[in-house]
Every structure is written in structure tokens, then in C-alpha cells.
Amino acid sequence: MKRLLKPVIAGALAMAALGAGAAFAKPAYCSHDHDHRSHAADYYDYFAPDRYYRAGAYRDGSLSISVRFGDNDRYDRRDRYHDRHDYGRRNGYRGREGRIVNREVYDTRYRARIILTEELVRTRHGPRLICTVDARGPQARYVPNKQLRRIARRECSRRADIRIVT
């Protein structure tokens, strides 16, 4: 028992020291465009004020708890806003993402690929076929829309709704 008591006490003291050090640590820099006091109350004590800085307290002193499930953030790792439509769950589409019926990848002369995805999606008006044609890669902006439309017209089913993502 004596052999276990000393390591347990040392571990508890180390955890307390780490907790106290973290309490006095400088908050991490945040590159998102929002009021940073939502995640660090003393953020503007360490970093320059931005347009969200306000004089006075951020909160009224009451306890508030925030819980977030999943990845509902519309920003990616490089702080770019995602504004593309998600035809799986939002915009009137019910249930799961859909079943992929056809998926093909075409190489281009650029460092990009054209990806054709045809999926069967359940909607409130019954199942629908959606054919999405997208150019992806570092040089996707150089792929002409005419080429995307040509591939969509040639490869998508007749009854599919065609979505060309540019």
C-alpha cells in the first residue's frame, strides 16, 4: 500500500500543477471571424481587438453551457466558407444521403479530374435521380464548363436531374 501511495500523490500533484498552468496560459489564436470571447473570456487581453470587440463584459456572469454534436461548422480547415448545396440531407431531401447508382472519374489535361456521380435520392415526392458533375483538383478552375456539360449529357441517365458544380 505504501508503494502505491507515493505515486498516486505525485500524480495528483502533477495534475493539479498542469491544471493551474493551463488556467493561467495564454489562449490560442483563432482565425475564425467571430467574437472570440465565446471560447476564451480573456482573448482580447492577449490579442488585438477586432470588429467584434465590445467594451464591457461578454456574458452577464451566469453559467452557460454549449453542446455541439457533429460537424455543423460551415468553415473548413483553411477558414473557407462552404456554400455549396448539400443535396443529401438539406433542401427538401429526406432520409439518408441516397444510393449511388453510377460514379465515374475522367482525367483532364489539367491537374484535375471530372467526377460524375449519379445517385438515387428519396424525396417527399418519391425517389429522384440526381446526376452531379464536378471538377476537382488543384487546377479545376481551368476545366471548361462546356466539357462538364458534354460529359453530363452523354453519361447521365435521361430521367436524371443534372447538377453541374462549378
C-alpha positions in Angstrom: 0.0 0.0 0.0 2.8 2.4 0.8 4.3 1.7 -2.6 1.1 2.9 -4.3 0.5 5.9 -2.1 3.6 7.9 -3.2 3.0 7.6 -7.0 -0.7 8.4 -6.5 0.0 11.6 -4.5 2.7 12.6 -7.0 0.3 12.1 -9.9 -2.4 14.1 -8.2 0.0 17.0 -7.6 1.2 16.9 -11.2 -2.3 17.0 -12.5 -3.1 20.0 -10.2 0.0 21.8 -11.4 -0.9 21.2 -15.0 -4.4 22.4 -14.4 -3.2 25.5 -12.7 -0.7 26.1 -15.5 -3.5 25.7 -18.1 -5.7 28.2 -16.2 -3.0 30.9 -16.5 -2.0 30.1 -20.0 -2.5 32.4 -23.0 -5.4 31.4 -25.2 -4.7 30.0 -28.6 -5.0 32.3 -31.6 -8.3 31.9 -33.5 -8.6 32.8 -37.2 -12.3 32.5 -37.5 -14.4 35.7 -38.0 -16.4 35.8 -34.7 -16.4 37.2 -31.2 -13.6 35.2 -29.6 -14.8 35.7 -26.1 -17.3 32.9 -26.7 -14.4 30.4 -26.3 -11.8 32.4 -24.3 -13.1 35.2 -22.0 -9.7 36.9 -21.8 -8.9 36.6 -25.5 -8.7 40.3 -26.1 -6.3 40.7 -23.2 -3.7 38.9 -25.3 -4.6 39.7 -28.9 -5.6 42.9 -30.8 -9.3 43.8 -30.7 -11.2 43.2 -33.9 -14.6 44.3 -35.1 -16.4 42.1 -32.6 -14.6 43.6 -29.6 -17.0 45.4 -27.3 -16.3 47.3 -24.1 -17.9 45.6 -21.2 -18.4 42.0 -20.2 -19.3 39.4 -22.8 -21.5 37.5 -20.5 -23.6 38.6 -17.6 -21.8 36.2 -15.2 -24.4 33.4 -15.3 -23.4 29.9 -16.2 -23.9 28.9 -19.8 -23.2 25.5 -21.3 -22.9 24.8 -25.0 -23.1 21.3 -26.5 -22.3 20.6 -30.2 -22.7 17.3 -32.0 -21.2 16.5 -35.4 -19.5 18.8 -37.8 -22.0 21.6 -38.3 -19.3 24.2 -38.9 -19.6 25.8 -42.4 -15.8 26.6 -42.4 -13.1 24.1 -43.4 -9.6 23.8 -42.0 -8.3 26.7 -44.1 -11.1 29.0 -42.9 -13.0 28.9 -46.2 -16.8 29.1 -46.1 -18.7 26.2 -47.7 -21.7 27.5 -49.6 -22.2 24.5 -51.9 -25.6 22.8 -51.7 -25.8 19.5 -49.8 -28.3 17.6 -51.9 -28.2 14.7 -49.4 -30.0 15.9 -46.2 -31.0 19.5 -46.7 -33.1 21.3 -49.4 -36.1 19.1 -49.1 -34.4 15.8 -49.4 -35.5 13.3 -46.7 -33.8 10.4 -45.1 -30.3 9.2 -45.9 -27.9 10.6 -48.4 -29.0 8.4 -51.2 -27.8 5.4 -53.0 -25.0 5.9 -55.6 -26.1 4.3 -58.9 -23.2 5.4 -61.1 -19.8 7.0 -60.4 -17.2 7.7 -62.9 -13.9 9.6 -62.9 -12.5 11.3 -66.0 -9.0 12.7 -66.3 -8.4 16.0 -67.9 -5.4 17.6 -69.5 -5.1 19.8 -66.4 -4.2 18.6 -62.9 -7.9 18.0 -62.2 -10.4 15.2 -62.6 -14.1 15.3 -63.6 -16.2 13.3 -61.2 -19.7 12.2 -62.3 -21.9 10.9 -59.5 -25.4 9.7 -60.2 -27.4 8.9 -57.1 -31.0 7.9 -56.2 -32.3 10.2 -53.5 -35.6 9.8 -51.7 -37.7 13.0 -51.6 -41.2 13.8 -50.3 -42.4 13.4 -53.9 -40.8 10.0 -54.4 -37.3 8.9 -55.5 -35.3 11.1 -57.8 -32.2 10.6 -59.8 -29.6 13.3 -59.4 -26.5 13.4 -61.6 -23.8 15.7 -60.2 -20.8 16.6 -62.4 -17.9 18.2 -60.6 -14.3 19.2 -61.4 -11.9 18.7 -58.6 -8.2 19.2 -58.2 -5.7 22.0 -57.9 -6.4 23.2 -61.4 -10.2 22.5 -61.5 -10.9 26.2 -62.4 -9.3 25.6 -65.8 -11.7 22.9 -66.8 -14.3 24.4 -69.2 -18.0 24.2 -68.3 -18.7 23.1 -71.9 -16.7 19.9 -71.2 -18.7 19.3 -68.0 -22.0 19.7 -69.8 -20.9 17.4 -72.6 -20.0 14.6 -70.2 -23.2 15.1 -68.3 -25.3 15.0 -71.4 -23.5 11.9 -72.6 -23.2 9.8 -69.4 -26.2 10.8 -67.2 -29.5 8.9 -67.4 -32.3 10.5 -69.3 -34.6 11.0 -66.3 -31.8 12.4 -64.0 -31.7 16.0 -62.8 -28.3 17.3 -63.8 -26.3 19.4 -61.4 -23.1 20.9 -62.7 -20.9 22.2 -59.8 -18.6 25.0 -60.9 
